Amino acid sequence: MSATLTDGKVRAARLRETVANAADVLKREKGVEPGLAVVLVGEDSASQVYVASKVRLTKECGMRSIEHILPAETSQADLLALVQKLNADESVDGILVQMPLSDHIDSDAIVLAIDPAKDVDGLHPVNAGRIVLGKPGLVPCTPQGCVILVKEVMAEKTGGDLSGLDALVLGRSILVGKPMALLLQNENCTVTMAHSCTRNLEEACRRADIVVAAVGRPRMVKGDWLKPGACVIDVGINRIPAPEKGEGKTRLVGDVDFDSAVDVADSITPVPGGVGPMTIACLLANTIRAACKRRGFAVPDLG
């Protein structure tokens, strides 16, 4: 067996096209230009790249991008004041404060300060609670993208219906693991949440029709851990040495050992190019949802 690659770039491009069409309708029919505010504190190079990509794609989808680039020494009080200003700005539909923040800033306090209706990262306790209750809301972008990919992979087998499938979520972070498990439960999967301390982890993997790996350990999940024909979603982004490329060079790998998994799984996301593009596309979709909900408009089907 050789797994089919689940191309996140292609699926993300389709979602961005849907978002762009929705943004165009809002402009033409409602006179509304959805606005996404992105706040970056400091000069972390990875965060700068992420923010630049989000800003570019926001504009490409026909939405307004509002950027606030703050120095690393920005105080927590000043950052909270900016968040409150954005909360009160009716032209801002989504607020994203790029993580991680500097050690002198309490990230939880910042998340709590964001208006839940503008929390396009889906991290506010109100939005987390709506996932628990199975209610519609702003869902964290990475697990939202993972569910879209899983349902698309399963479309040919089950019509996209995940009911009754065994799913294993490897990782328990508030960003991915915990919301991922809840979203799959809401799709009527039987979900096991595992982590680095789980006993007999290999056996748990072998039972799973769907494996979502988000533990942050390079190539941890081996091919012989997987159930033949499994759908594998690799959320991990790990940088490891790549001496074959030259001294000091590195490369990106996932939490799944791709070379061995590809011979067992039915489908697998590559790293990079799998889950990552979907995360930003879902952020843009959340901005459209927030723009509509805040104004009492019907939320379009964004997939």
Phi and psi restraints in degrees (value plus and minus 20) as a CYANA .aco file:
   2 SER   PHI    -146.5  -106.5
   2 SER   PSI     100.2   140.2
   3 ALA   PHI     -85.7   -45.7
   3 ALA   PSI     127.4   167.4
   4 THR   PHI     -98.5   -58.5
   4 THR   PSI     113.8   153.8
   5 LEU   PHI     -97.9   -57.9
   5 LEU   PSI     108.6   148.6
   6 THR   PHI    -109.5   -69.5
   6 THR   PSI      81.2   121.2
   7 ASP   PHI    -102.5   -62.5
   7 ASP   PSI      81.5   121.5
   8 GLY   PHI     -86.6   -46.6
   8 GLY   PSI     -48.0    -8.0
   9 LYS   PHI     -84.2   -44.2
   9 LYS   PSI     -63.2   -23.2
  10 VAL   PHI     -86.9   -46.9
  10 VAL   PSI     -66.5   -26.5
  11 ARG   PHI     -85.7   -45.7
  11 ARG   PSI     -57.7   -17.7
  12 ALA   PHI     -86.1   -46.1
  12 ALA   PSI     -57.2   -17.2
  13 ALA   PHI     -83.3   -43.3
  13 ALA   PSI     -58.4   -18.4
  14 ARG   PHI     -87.0   -47.0
  14 ARG   PSI     -60.1   -20.1
  15 LEU   PHI     -86.3   -46.3
  15 LEU   PSI     -60.4   -20.4
  16 ARG   PHI     -83.6   -43.6
  16 ARG   PSI     -55.5   -15.5
  17 GLU   PHI     -84.3   -44.3
  17 GLU   PSI     -61.3   -21.3
  18 THR   PHI     -82.7   -42.7
  18 THR   PSI     -62.2   -22.2
  19 VAL   PHI     -82.0   -42.0
  19 VAL   PSI     -64.2   -24.2
  20 ALA   PHI     -81.9   -41.9
  20 ALA   PSI     -60.5   -20.5
  21 ASN   PHI     -84.5   -44.5
  21 ASN   PSI     -61.3   -21.3
  22 ALA   PHI     -85.2   -45.2
  22 ALA   PSI     -60.5   -20.5
  23 ALA   PHI     -83.6   -43.6
  23 ALA   PSI     -57.9   -17.9
  24 ASP   PHI     -85.4   -45.4
  24 ASP   PSI     -61.3   -21.3
  25 VAL   PHI     -82.9   -42.9
  25 VAL   PSI     -63.2   -23.2
  26 LEU   PHI     -80.4   -40.4
  26 LEU   PSI     -59.4   -19.4
  27 LYS   PHI     -87.8   -47.8
  27 LYS   PSI     -68.8   -28.8
  28 ARG   PHI     -91.4   -51.4
  28 ARG   PSI     -61.9   -21.9
  29 GLU   PHI    -115.9   -75.9
  29 GLU   PSI     -46.2    -6.2
  30 LYS   PHI    -138.2   -98.2
  30 LYS   PSI     -29.2    10.8
  31 GLY   PHI      47.8    87.8
  31 GLY   PSI       6.8    46.8
  32 VAL   PHI    -133.0   -93.0
  32 VAL   PSI     108.3   148.3
  33 GLU   PHI    -128.6   -88.6
  33 GLU   PSI      84.5   124.5
  34 PRO   PHI     -76.8   -36.8
  34 PRO   PSI     120.0   160.0
  35 GLY   PHI    -144.3  -104.3
  35 GLY   PSI     112.2   152.2
  36 LEU   PHI    -136.0   -96.0
  36 LEU   PSI     100.5   140.5
  37 ALA   PHI    -118.4   -78.4
  37 ALA   PSI     106.5   146.5
  38 VAL   PHI    -136.8   -96.8
  38 VAL   PSI     108.9   148.9
  39 VAL   PHI    -135.7   -95.7
  39 VAL   PSI     104.6   144.6
  40 LEU   PHI    -140.3  -100.3
  40 LEU   PSI     106.0   146.0
  41 VAL   PHI    -130.6   -90.6
  41 VAL   PSI     101.6   141.6
  42 GLY   PHI      72.5   112.5
  42 GLY   PSI    -190.8  -150.8
  43 GLU   PHI    -145.5  -105.5
  43 GLU   PSI      12.7    52.7
  44 ASP   PHI     -79.6   -39.6
  44 ASP   PSI     105.3   145.3
  45 SER   PHI     -85.0   -45.0
  45 SER   PSI     -60.9   -20.9
  46 ALA   PHI     -84.2   -44.2
  46 ALA   PSI     -62.7   -22.7
  47 SER   PHI     -84.1   -44.1
  47 SER   PSI     -56.9   -16.9
  48 GLN   PHI     -82.0   -42.0
  48 GLN   PSI     -60.6   -20.6
  49 VAL   PHI     -85.3   -45.3
  49 VAL   PSI     -65.0   -25.0
  50 TYR   PHI     -81.3   -41.3
  50 TYR   PSI     -66.0   -26.0
  51 VAL   PHI     -84.1   -44.1
  51 VAL   PSI     -62.9   -22.9
  52 ALA   PHI     -80.3   -40.3
  52 ALA   PSI     -59.9   -19.9
  53 SER   PHI     -86.6   -46.6
  53 SER   PSI     -62.5   -22.5
  54 LYS   PHI     -83.7   -43.7
  54 LYS   PSI     -61.9   -21.9
  55 VAL   PHI     -83.5   -43.5
  55 VAL   PSI     -66.5   -26.5
  56 ARG   PHI     -81.1   -41.1
  56 ARG   PSI     -66.7   -26.7
  57 LEU   PHI     -91.9   -51.9
  57 LEU   PSI     -51.1   -11.1
  58 THR   PHI     -79.4   -39.4
  58 THR   PSI     -66.8   -26.8
  59 LYS   PHI     -86.5   -46.5
  59 LYS   PSI     -59.6   -19.6
  60 GLU   PHI     -83.2   -43.2
  60 GLU   PSI     -48.8    -8.8
  61 CYS   PHI    -105.5   -65.5
  61 CYS   PSI     -14.7    25.3
  62 GLY   PHI      61.9   101.9
  62 GLY   PSI       0.7    40.7
  63 MET   PHI    -129.1   -89.1
  63 MET   PSI     141.9   181.9
  64 ARG   PHI    -106.5   -66.5
  64 ARG   PSI     110.7   150.7
  65 SER   PHI    -126.2   -86.2
  65 SER   PSI     108.6   148.6
  66 ILE   PHI    -138.1   -98.1
  66 ILE   PSI      94.5   134.5
  67 GLU   PHI    -129.3   -89.3
  67 GLU   PSI     116.6   156.6
  68 HIS   PHI    -145.9  -105.9
  68 HIS   PSI      86.8   126.8
  69 ILE   PHI    -123.2   -83.2
  69 ILE   PSI      93.6   133.6
  70 LEU   PHI    -132.7   -92.7
  70 LEU   PSI     129.6   169.6
  71 PRO   PHI     -87.1   -47.1
  71 PRO   PSI     137.0   177.0
  72 ALA   PHI     -80.1   -40.1
  72 ALA   PSI     -50.0   -10.0
  73 GLU   PHI    -103.5   -63.5
  73 GLU   PSI     -14.2    25.8
  74 THR   PHI     -73.1   -33.1
  74 THR   PSI     111.9   151.9
  75 SER   PHI     -98.1   -58.1
  75 SER   PSI     140.5   180.5
  76 GLN   PHI     -81.9   -41.9
  76 GLN   PSI     -59.2   -19.2
  77 ALA   PHI     -81.5   -41.5
  77 ALA   PSI     -61.9   -21.9
  78 ASP   PHI     -88.3   -48.3
  78 ASP   PSI     -58.5   -18.5
  79 LEU   PHI     -86.3   -46.3
  79 LEU   PSI     -60.9   -20.9
  80 LEU   PHI     -82.8   -42.8
  80 LEU   PSI     -57.8   -17.8
  81 ALA   PHI     -83.9   -43.9
  81 ALA   PSI     -59.4   -19.4
  82 LEU   PHI     -85.2   -45.2
  82 LEU   PSI     -62.9   -22.9
  83 VAL   PHI     -80.3   -40.3
  83 VAL   PSI     -63.0   -23.0
  84 GLN   PHI     -84.0   -44.0
  84 GLN   PSI     -56.3   -16.3
  85 LYS   PHI     -83.7   -43.7
  85 LYS   PSI     -62.5   -22.5
  86 LEU   PHI     -89.0   -49.0
  86 LEU   PSI     -55.6   -15.6
  87 ASN   PHI     -77.2   -37.2
  87 ASN   PSI     -59.8   -19.8
  88 ALA   PHI    -103.5   -63.5
  88 ALA   PSI     -31.8     8.2
  89 ASP   PHI    -102.7   -62.7
  89 ASP   PSI      90.9   130.9
  90 GLU   PHI     -87.7   -47.7
  90 GLU   PSI     -37.5     2.5
  91 SER   PHI    -103.1   -63.1
  91 SER   PSI     -28.6    11.4
  92 VAL   PHI    -120.2   -80.2
  92 VAL   PSI     100.2   140.2
  93 ASP   PHI    -120.1   -80.1
  93 ASP   PSI     -49.1    -9.1
  94 GLY   PHI    -153.2  -113.2
  94 GLY   PSI     121.7   161.7
  95 ILE   PHI    -144.0  -104.0
  95 ILE   PSI     107.1   147.1
  96 LEU   PHI    -148.7  -108.7
  96 LEU   PSI      97.0   137.0
  97 VAL   PHI    -119.2   -79.2
  97 VAL   PSI      94.5   134.5
  98 GLN   PHI     -84.3   -44.3
  98 GLN   PSI     107.4   147.4
  99 MET   PHI    -121.8   -81.8
  99 MET   PSI     135.7   175.7
 100 PRO   PHI    -100.3   -60.3
 100 PRO   PSI     136.6   176.6
 101 LEU   PHI    -117.4   -77.4
 101 LEU   PSI     144.6   184.6
 102 SER   PHI     -81.0   -41.0
 102 SER   PSI     136.1   176.1
 103 ASP   PHI     -81.1   -41.1
 103 ASP   PSI     -46.3    -6.3
 104 HIS   PHI    -100.4   -60.4
 104 HIS   PSI     -20.9    19.1
 105 ILE   PHI    -134.3   -94.3
 105 ILE   PSI     111.1   151.1
 106 ASP   PHI    -101.9   -61.9
 106 ASP   PSI      85.8   125.8
 107 SER   PHI     -80.0   -40.0
 107 SER   PSI     -57.9   -17.9
 108 ASP   PHI     -81.5   -41.5
 108 ASP   PSI     -59.5   -19.5
 109 ALA   PHI     -84.6   -44.6
 109 ALA   PSI     -56.7   -16.7
 110 ILE   PHI     -88.2   -48.2
 110 ILE   PSI     -66.0   -26.0
 111 VAL   PHI     -79.6   -39.6
 111 VAL   PSI     -63.1   -23.1
 112 LEU   PHI     -84.4   -44.4
 112 LEU   PSI     -47.6    -7.6
 113 ALA   PHI     -97.2   -57.2
 113 ALA   PSI     -40.8    -0.8
 114 ILE   PHI     -93.3   -53.3
 114 ILE   PSI     113.9   153.9
 115 ASP   PHI     -77.2   -37.2
 115 ASP   PSI     102.5   142.5
 116 PRO   PHI     -74.6   -34.6
 116 PRO   PSI     -49.5    -9.5
 117 ALA   PHI     -91.6   -51.6
 117 ALA   PSI     -36.4     3.6
 118 LYS   PHI    -132.6   -92.6
 118 LYS   PSI     -13.1    26.9
 119 ASP   PHI    -101.7   -61.7
 119 ASP   PSI      56.3    96.3
 120 VAL   PHI     -91.5   -51.5
 120 VAL   PSI     -31.6     8.4
 121 ASP   PHI    -100.0   -60.0
 121 ASP   PSI     -36.5     3.5
 122 GLY   PHI      50.0    90.0
 122 GLY   PSI       9.1    49.1
 123 LEU   PHI    -122.7   -82.7
 123 LEU   PSI     -34.6     5.4
 124 HIS   PHI     -84.1   -44.1
 124 HIS   PSI     123.0   163.0
 125 PRO   PHI     -74.2   -34.2
 125 PRO   PSI     -51.2   -11.2
 126 VAL   PHI     -82.5   -42.5
 126 VAL   PSI     -65.2   -25.2
 127 ASN   PHI     -91.2   -51.2
 127 ASN   PSI     -57.3   -17.3
 128 ALA   PHI     -81.2   -41.2
 128 ALA   PSI     -60.3   -20.3
 129 GLY   PHI     -84.8   -44.8
 129 GLY   PSI     -54.9   -14.9
 130 ARG   PHI     -86.2   -46.2
 130 ARG   PSI     -53.5   -13.5
 131 ILE   PHI     -84.6   -44.6
 131 ILE   PSI     -64.8   -24.8
 132 VAL   PHI     -77.8   -37.8
 132 VAL   PSI     -59.5   -19.5
 133 LEU   PHI    -102.5   -62.5
 133 LEU   PSI     -26.5    13.5
 134 GLY   PHI      53.1    93.1
 134 GLY   PSI       5.1    45.1
 135 LYS   PHI    -119.2   -79.2
 135 LYS   PSI     131.6   171.6
 136 PRO   PHI     -85.4   -45.4
 136 PRO   PSI     123.6   163.6
 137 GLY   PHI    -193.2  -153.2
 137 GLY   PSI    -187.5  -147.5
 138 LEU   PHI    -109.3   -69.3
 138 LEU   PSI      92.7   132.7
 139 VAL   PHI    -118.0   -78.0
 139 VAL   PSI     120.3   160.3
 140 PRO   PHI     -69.7   -29.7
 140 PRO   PSI     118.7   158.7
 141 CYS   PHI     -88.6   -48.6
 141 CYS   PSI     -61.4   -21.4
 142 THR   PHI     -86.1   -46.1
 142 THR   PSI     -71.7   -31.7
 143 PRO   PHI     -83.8   -43.8
 143 PRO   PSI     -52.7   -12.7
 144 GLN   PHI     -79.5   -39.5
 144 GLN   PSI     -64.8   -24.8
 145 GLY   PHI     -84.9   -44.9
 145 GLY   PSI     -57.5   -17.5
 146 CYS   PHI     -82.5   -42.5
 146 CYS   PSI     -63.0   -23.0
 147 VAL   PHI     -82.7   -42.7
 147 VAL   PSI     -61.7   -21.7
 148 ILE   PHI     -78.7   -38.7
 148 ILE   PSI     -65.2   -25.2
 149 LEU   PHI     -84.5   -44.5
 149 LEU   PSI     -63.7   -23.7
 150 VAL   PHI     -80.7   -40.7
 150 VAL   PSI     -65.9   -25.9
 151 LYS   PHI     -85.5   -45.5
 151 LYS   PSI     -54.2   -14.2
 152 GLU   PHI     -89.0   -49.0
 152 GLU   PSI     -61.7   -21.7
 153 VAL   PHI     -81.1   -41.1
 153 VAL   PSI     -60.4   -20.4
 154 MET   PHI    -102.9   -62.9
 154 MET   PSI     -21.8    18.2
 155 ALA   PHI     -79.6   -39.6
 155 ALA   PSI     -62.5   -22.5
 156 GLU   PHI     -90.5   -50.5
 156 GLU   PSI     -52.3   -12.3
 157 LYS   PHI    -103.4   -63.4
 157 LYS   PSI     -63.2   -23.2
 158 THR   PHI    -148.9  -108.9
 158 THR   PSI     -14.0    26.0
 159 GLY   PHI      52.6    92.6
 159 GLY   PSI      -3.9    36.1
 160 GLY   PHI      69.8   109.8
 160 GLY   PSI     -23.3    16.7
 161 ASP   PHI    -100.3   -60.3
 161 ASP   PSI     102.1   142.1
 162 LEU   PHI    -118.1   -78.1
 162 LEU   PSI     -14.9    25.1
 163 SER   PHI     -76.2   -36.2
 163 SER   PSI     109.6   149.6
 164 GLY   PHI      64.2   104.2
 164 GLY   PSI     -27.2    12.8
 165 LEU   PHI     -95.4   -55.4
 165 LEU   PSI     126.3   166.3
 166 ASP   PHI    -106.2   -66.2
 166 ASP   PSI     105.1   145.1
 167 ALA   PHI    -143.4  -103.4
 167 ALA   PSI     118.8   158.8
 168 LEU   PHI    -138.3   -98.3
 168 LEU   PSI     104.9   144.9
 169 VAL   PHI    -127.0   -87.0
 169 VAL   PSI      96.6   136.6
 170 LEU   PHI    -120.2   -80.2
 170 LEU   PSI      83.3   123.3
 171 GLY   PHI     108.8   148.8
 171 GLY   PSI     125.1   165.1
 172 ARG   PHI    -153.1  -113.1
 172 ARG   PSI      10.1    50.1
 173 SER   PHI     -92.8   -52.8
 173 SER   PSI     138.0   178.0
 174 ILE   PHI     -94.7   -54.7
 174 ILE   PSI     -37.6     2.4
 175 LEU   PHI     -99.8   -59.8
 175 LEU   PSI     -57.5   -17.5
 176 VAL   PHI    -150.4  -110.4
 176 VAL   PSI     -81.4   -41.4
 177 GLY   PHI     -77.4   -37.4
 177 GLY   PSI     -74.7   -34.7
 178 LYS   PHI     -85.3   -45.3
 178 LYS   PSI     -69.8   -29.8
 179 PRO   PHI     -84.8   -44.8
 179 PRO   PSI     -52.3   -12.3
 180 MET   PHI     -80.7   -40.7
 180 MET   PSI     -66.0   -26.0
 181 ALA   PHI     -80.9   -40.9
 181 ALA   PSI     -61.7   -21.7
 182 LEU   PHI     -87.2   -47.2
 182 LEU   PSI     -61.0   -21.0
 183 LEU   PHI     -84.0   -44.0
 183 LEU   PSI     -59.4   -19.4
 184 LEU   PHI     -88.9   -48.9
 184 LEU   PSI     -56.1   -16.1
 185 GLN   PHI     -82.0   -42.0
 185 GLN   PSI     -59.6   -19.6
 186 ASN   PHI     -87.6   -47.6
 186 ASN   PSI     -37.1     2.9
 187 GLU   PHI    -113.3   -73.3
 187 GLU   PSI      -9.6    30.4
 188 ASN   PHI      50.6    90.6
 188 ASN   PSI       4.7    44.7
 189 CYS   PHI     -97.9   -57.9
 189 CYS   PSI     136.6   176.6
 190 THR   PHI    -113.7   -73.7
 190 THR   PSI      91.8   131.8
 191 VAL   PHI    -128.8   -88.8
 191 VAL   PSI     112.7   152.7
 192 THR   PHI    -130.5   -90.5
 192 THR   PSI     105.9   145.9
 193 MET   PHI    -119.8   -79.8
 193 MET   PSI     100.3   140.3
 194 ALA   PHI    -139.6   -99.6
 194 ALA   PSI     150.3   190.3
 195 HIS   PHI    -179.4  -139.4
 195 HIS   PSI    -193.7  -153.7
 196 SER   PHI     -85.0   -45.0
 196 SER   PSI     -38.2     1.8
 197 CYS   PHI    -118.7   -78.7
 197 CYS   PSI     -18.4    21.6
 198 THR   PHI     -86.9   -46.9
 198 THR   PSI     111.5   151.5
 199 ARG   PHI     -97.2   -57.2
 199 ARG   PSI     126.2   166.2
 200 ASN   PHI      33.2    73.2
 200 ASN   PSI      25.5    65.5
 201 LEU   PHI     -80.6   -40.6
 201 LEU   PSI     -57.7   -17.7
 202 GLU   PHI     -79.5   -39.5
 202 GLU   PSI     -61.2   -21.2
 203 GLU   PHI     -85.4   -45.4
 203 GLU   PSI     -59.1   -19.1
 204 ALA   PHI     -82.2   -42.2
 204 ALA   PSI     -60.4   -20.4
 205 CYS   PHI     -83.9   -43.9
 205 CYS   PSI     -61.1   -21.1
 206 ARG   PHI     -87.3   -47.3
 206 ARG   PSI     -37.3     2.7
 207 ARG   PHI    -106.7   -66.7
 207 ARG   PSI     -32.8     7.2
 208 ALA   PHI    -110.0   -70.0
 208 ALA   PSI     110.9   150.9
 209 ASP   PHI     -95.7   -55.7
 209 ASP   PSI     -49.7    -9.7
 210 ILE   PHI    -147.0  -107.0
 210 ILE   PSI     107.8   147.8
 211 VAL   PHI    -141.3  -101.3
 211 VAL   PSI     101.0   141.0
 212 VAL   PHI    -132.6   -92.6
 212 VAL   PSI      92.0   132.0
 213 ALA   PHI    -120.4   -80.4
 213 ALA   PSI      95.3   135.3
 214 ALA   PHI    -164.9  -124.9
 214 ALA   PSI      33.1    73.1
 215 VAL   PHI    -125.8   -85.8
 215 VAL   PSI     -35.2     4.8
 216 GLY   PHI      58.2    98.2
 216 GLY   PSI       9.3    49.3
 217 ARG   PHI    -143.9  -103.9
 217 ARG   PSI      98.5   138.5
 218 PRO   PHI     -79.6   -39.6
 218 PRO   PSI     107.1   147.1
 219 ARG   PHI      32.3    72.3
 219 ARG   PSI      17.4    57.4
 220 MET   PHI     -89.3   -49.3
 220 MET   PSI     -62.3   -22.3
 221 VAL   PHI    -104.6   -64.6
 221 VAL   PSI      96.0   136.0
 222 LYS   PHI    -110.1   -70.1
 222 LYS   PSI     138.8   178.8
 223 GLY   PHI     -78.7   -38.7
 223 GLY   PSI     -57.9   -17.9
 224 ASP   PHI     -97.8   -57.8
 224 ASP   PSI     -19.6    20.4
 225 TRP   PHI    -102.2   -62.2
 225 TRP   PSI     -38.3     1.7
 226 LEU   PHI    -111.4   -71.4
 226 LEU   PSI     129.5   169.5
 227 LYS   PHI     -94.9   -54.9
 227 LYS   PSI     109.3   149.3
 228 PRO   PHI     -74.5   -34.5
 228 PRO   PSI     110.4   150.4
 229 GLY   PHI      68.0   108.0
 229 GLY   PSI     -12.2    27.8
 230 ALA   PHI     -88.7   -48.7
 230 ALA   PSI     134.4   174.4
 231 CYS   PHI    -114.9   -74.9
 231 CYS   PSI      99.5   139.5
 232 VAL   PHI    -133.9   -93.9
 232 VAL   PSI     103.6   143.6
 233 ILE   PHI    -133.8   -93.8
 233 ILE   PSI      93.6   133.6
 234 ASP   PHI    -122.6   -82.6
 234 ASP   PSI      86.6   126.6
 235 VAL   PHI    -107.9   -67.9
 235 VAL   PSI     -36.6     3.4
 236 GLY   PHI     -84.7   -44.7
 236 GLY   PSI     120.9   160.9
 237 ILE   PHI    -152.4  -112.4
 237 ILE   PSI      80.7   120.7
 238 ASN   PHI    -143.0  -103.0
 238 ASN   PSI     114.6   154.6
 239 ARG   PHI    -119.9   -79.9
 239 ARG   PSI     103.8   143.8
 240 ILE   PHI    -144.7  -104.7
 240 ILE   PSI     138.7   178.7
 241 PRO   PHI     -79.6   -39.6
 241 PRO   PSI     123.1   163.1
 242 ALA   PHI    -152.5  -112.5
 242 ALA   PSI      53.2    93.2
 243 PRO   PHI     -80.2   -40.2
 243 PRO   PSI     -44.4    -4.4
 244 GLU   PHI     -85.0   -45.0
 244 GLU   PSI     -39.9     0.1
 245 LYS   PHI    -109.8   -69.8
 245 LYS   PSI     -30.1     9.9
 246 GLY   PHI     108.7   148.7
 246 GLY   PSI     145.2   185.2
 247 GLU   PHI     -82.4   -42.4
 247 GLU   PSI     109.4   149.4
 248 GLY   PHI      59.9    99.9
 248 GLY   PSI     -18.2    21.8
 249 LYS   PHI    -101.6   -61.6
 249 LYS   PSI     134.8   174.8
 250 THR   PHI    -153.8  -113.8
 250 THR   PSI     149.2   189.2
 251 ARG   PHI    -166.5  -126.5
 251 ARG   PSI     142.9   182.9
 252 LEU   PHI    -114.9   -74.9
 252 LEU   PSI     116.5   156.5
 253 VAL   PHI    -155.4  -115.4
 253 VAL   PSI     143.1   183.1
 254 GLY   PHI    -114.3   -74.3
 254 GLY   PSI    -188.3  -148.3
 255 ASP   PHI    -103.6   -63.6
 255 ASP   PSI     -28.5    11.5
 256 VAL   PHI    -128.1   -88.1
 256 VAL   PSI     117.7   157.7
 257 ASP   PHI     -94.4   -54.4
 257 ASP   PSI      73.1   113.1
 258 PHE   PHI     -76.5   -36.5
 258 PHE   PSI     -65.3   -25.3
 259 ASP   PHI     -80.5   -40.5
 259 ASP   PSI     -55.2   -15.2
 260 SER   PHI    -108.7   -68.7
 260 SER   PSI     -50.8   -10.8
 261 ALA   PHI     -91.2   -51.2
 261 ALA   PSI     -51.2   -11.2
 262 VAL   PHI     -85.3   -45.3
 262 VAL   PSI     -41.3    -1.3
 263 ASP   PHI    -108.3   -68.3
 263 ASP   PSI     -24.4    15.6
 264 VAL   PHI    -137.2   -97.2
 264 VAL   PSI     -64.2   -24.2
 265 ALA   PHI     -91.6   -51.6
 265 ALA   PSI     138.9   178.9
 266 ASP   PHI    -103.6   -63.6
 266 ASP   PSI     -54.7   -14.7
 267 SER   PHI    -168.0  -128.0
 267 SER   PSI     131.6   171.6
 268 ILE   PHI    -174.6  -134.6
 268 ILE   PSI     123.0   163.0
 269 THR   PHI    -106.1   -66.1
 269 THR   PSI     115.5   155.5
 270 PRO   PHI     -97.3   -57.3
 270 PRO   PSI     141.2   181.2
 271 VAL   PHI    -150.8  -110.8
 271 VAL   PSI      97.6   137.6
 272 PRO   PHI    -100.2   -60.2
 272 PRO   PSI    -199.9  -159.9
 273 GLY   PHI      78.1   118.1
 273 GLY   PSI     -15.0    25.0
 274 GLY   PHI    -124.6   -84.6
 274 GLY   PSI    -111.0   -71.0
 275 VAL   PHI     -93.9   -53.9
 275 VAL   PSI     -55.7   -15.7
 276 GLY   PHI     -70.5   -30.5
 276 GLY   PSI     -73.2   -33.2
 277 PRO   PHI     -80.3   -40.3
 277 PRO   PSI     -50.6   -10.6
 278 MET   PHI     -89.1   -49.1
 278 MET   PSI     -50.6   -10.6
 279 THR   PHI     -81.0   -41.0
 279 THR   PSI     -67.5   -27.5
 280 ILE   PHI     -89.0   -49.0
 280 ILE   PSI     -59.7   -19.7
 281 ALA   PHI     -80.4   -40.4
 281 ALA   PSI     -59.4   -19.4
 282 CYS   PHI     -90.8   -50.8
 282 CYS   PSI     -51.4   -11.4
 283 LEU   PHI     -80.3   -40.3
 283 LEU   PSI     -63.7   -23.7
 284 LEU   PHI     -86.5   -46.5
 284 LEU   PSI     -59.0   -19.0
 285 ALA   PHI     -83.6   -43.6
 285 ALA   PSI     -59.7   -19.7
 286 ASN   PHI     -82.5   -42.5
 286 ASN   PSI     -53.9   -13.9
 287 THR   PHI     -84.8   -44.8
 287 THR   PSI     -60.5   -20.5
 288 ILE   PHI     -83.6   -43.6
 288 ILE   PSI     -65.0   -25.0
 289 ARG   PHI     -79.0   -39.0
 289 ARG   PSI     -65.0   -25.0
 290 ALA   PHI     -83.5   -43.5
 290 ALA   PSI     -61.8   -21.8
 291 ALA   PHI     -81.0   -41.0
 291 ALA   PSI     -59.8   -19.8
 292 CYS   PHI     -93.9   -53.9
 292 CYS   PSI     -66.9   -26.9
 293 LYS   PHI     -83.6   -43.6
 293 LYS   PSI     -59.9   -19.9
 294 ARG   PHI     -83.5   -43.5
 294 ARG   PSI     -47.4    -7.4
 295 ARG   PHI    -123.7   -83.7
 295 ARG   PSI     -18.6    21.4
 296 GLY   PHI      58.3    98.3
 296 GLY   PSI      -1.9    38.1
 297 PHE   PHI    -105.7   -65.7
 297 PHE   PSI     136.1   176.1
 298 ALA   PHI     -85.3   -45.3
 298 ALA   PSI     114.9   154.9
 299 VAL   PHI    -103.3   -63.3
 299 VAL   PSI     103.7   143.7
 300 PRO   PHI     -89.4   -49.4
 300 PRO   PSI     138.5   178.5
 301 ASP   PHI     -95.6   -55.6
 301 ASP   PSI      91.5   131.5
 302 LEU   PHI    -122.7   -82.7
 302 LEU   PSI     -16.3    23.7
